[in-house]
């Protein structure tokens, strides 16, 4: 299985003949990520995780492309029609030839004045976990965690506690586009320190970098 990390929270997973993209948002290299993809998973409706125009155009170009997402996202992708499947926590689906379990339910709180939207996480082939914008801990062990590194809804203590709670074999940070190089270095050092203490192989992937797991 090959994981390619794009800017911010977009990730592509290639496994044999399957290509699955998670959260092709407006901060990411969406056209590159979606090229040749068979399936797309979207965690929630925020534009840094969902580029509606780019995903709609990709679906128009490839009539075989399918999307799985919460109902609020499906409503924004009405042009794609029945190729969008609505998912809820507890669902188990097959997307692009890969088994996917849906977890979570809602976005982490940003502020009491900001509405909380639906957010689901995806456990892919019981191996890779993308939580979207939440610190939902899955009920089963996962080998690879895509860990939100920095967000308006988090603080570093919560990021570190999430890493400890999931306790994956390896972790790669996502949701990092809002950090400067200084911030990336500082937060990354804390993640490396805690990961090492708990036997987790931590590594930051630069945009469009791939790793085989």
N, C-alpha and C positions, 0 to 999 in steps of 0.2 A: 504494500500500500504506500503510495506517494502522497505527501501532503505539501501543497504549495500555499504559502501565506502571502496575501496581497496587502496593500496598505489598509490599515485599521483592522476591521473584523472579518473581512472576506477571506475565505479559505476554500481551496479546491482539493478534492480527494480523488485520486486516480487509482483504481484497483482492477487489474487485468483489463477488461474491455469496458469498464464503467468509469464515468467521470461525473462527479457530484460536486456542486458548488453550494456553499453556505454563505448567506448574507452578502449578496453583491450590492453594496451600498455606494453612495455618491462620492465617498472619499477614496474609493478603490479603483483598480484597473479593471473595470467590469467587462469590457469587451474582450480583453485577453482571457480573463477568468472563465467567461461563458463560452468561448470558442470551442466547439466540439463537445460541449457538456451534454449529458443525457438528462440530468435532473437538477433541480434547485430547491434548497430548503431555506426558508426565511423565518427568522426568529420573531421579528416584530416589525412594526410599521415605520419606525423612525428612519429618516432618509440616510443616515450613515450606515444603515443596514439594508436598505431597500432603494434601489434606483429604478423607479417605476418605468420610466421611458426606455432605459437600456434593456431591462428585462422584457418589456413588451416587444421591443424591436427584435430581440434575440428569438423570442417565441414565434414572431412573424416569419423570421428567416428559416427557422427550423421547426417544422410542424410536429416533430417527435418530442420536443422539449416539454418536460412536465415540471410542475411546481407544487410544493407542499408548504402550507403556511397557516397561521391562525386566521380566523374569519375576517378580522379587521384588515389584514393584508390582502386576502382574497378579494375583498370589495374594491381595493385599489387596482387590482389586476383584472377587472371585469372584461377587458378586451381579449384576454387569453381564453376566456370561456371555461369549458369543462376540463381543460388541461390543468386547472388549479384545483388541488384537493385540500379541503379544510381539515386541519388536525387540531386535536386537543390533548392535554396531558393524559397519559395512560394509553394512547394509541400506539399501535405497532404497525408499520407500513414497510413496503419495499419500494425504494426510490433509486432508480438507476442501477438496479441489480444488487443494491446493498440493503441490508436489514437496518431499520431505523426505529428506535424507541423514542417517544415524545415525553418530555418531563417538564416540570416547572408550572407555569400558569400566568405569572404576572411580572411586569418590569419592576426592577428595584426602584425604591422611592428616590426621586430627585429632590423634590421640595413639596410641601403641602399645597402649594399653589399650582403645581404641575400635575395634570391628570395622569393617573397610572394606567398604562395600556397593557394589553395582553402580550405576554412574552413566553415563548416555549424554548426549551433546550432540546438538543438532539444527541442521542447516543447512537453512534454509527457503527454497525457490526460489532457491538459490545467492545469496541476498541478505542474510539475517538469520541470525546465529548465536547460539544460547542454549546455553552450555556446562554448565548445571547447576552442580554443585559440583566443578568441576575447572578446570584451566588447560590442557586439551587444545587444541593448536593444529591447526586443520583444514588439510588438505593443499592446499586450493584457497582462492583469495582470496574474502573476503566483504566486501560493502559496509558492512554494519551489524553491529557487535558489541554484544551485551548483556553487559557486563563485570561480574563479581562484584566489588563494591566493598570488602566487608569480611566476614570470616567467622572462626569459631574455627579454621579450617584454613589461614588465609593470613596473610601479612604484606605490608605495603605494597610492599616491593621486588618481590615476586612479582606483585602486581597490575599494577604499572607495566611489568614485563618482559613480562607477558602481552599488555598493550596494544601494546607495541612489536612483539612477535613476530607477532601477528595482522595488525597494520598495516591496519585497516579504513579506509574513507573517513570513517565517522562512528562514534561510540561513545556508548552511553547506559548509565549504571551501574544495576545491579540488586544484589540481596542486600545491602541497606543498612538494614534495619529495626533492627539491633542498635546503630547509631550514634546518638549524641546530635546535636543541632544543631551543637555545637562539632566533633564528630568528622566530621560530614558536610562541614563547611566546610574542615577541615584536609585530609582525604583528597581531597576534591574539588579543592582547590587544586593538589595534587600531580598529580592526573590531568590537570587542565587544562594544567599546565606541560609535562608530557611529551607530551601530545597535540599541543599547539601546535608543539613542536619537531619532530614527525614528520608534520606536516601533516594531523592527524586532527581532524575537527570533533567536539568533545566537548561534551555538554550533559546536565545532570541533569534528568530528568523527575520532577515531584512526583507523588504517588499520584493515579491516575485522569486523568493528563494524557496527551494524544495528540499524535503528530507524524506528518506524512506524509513518506514517504521514496520 
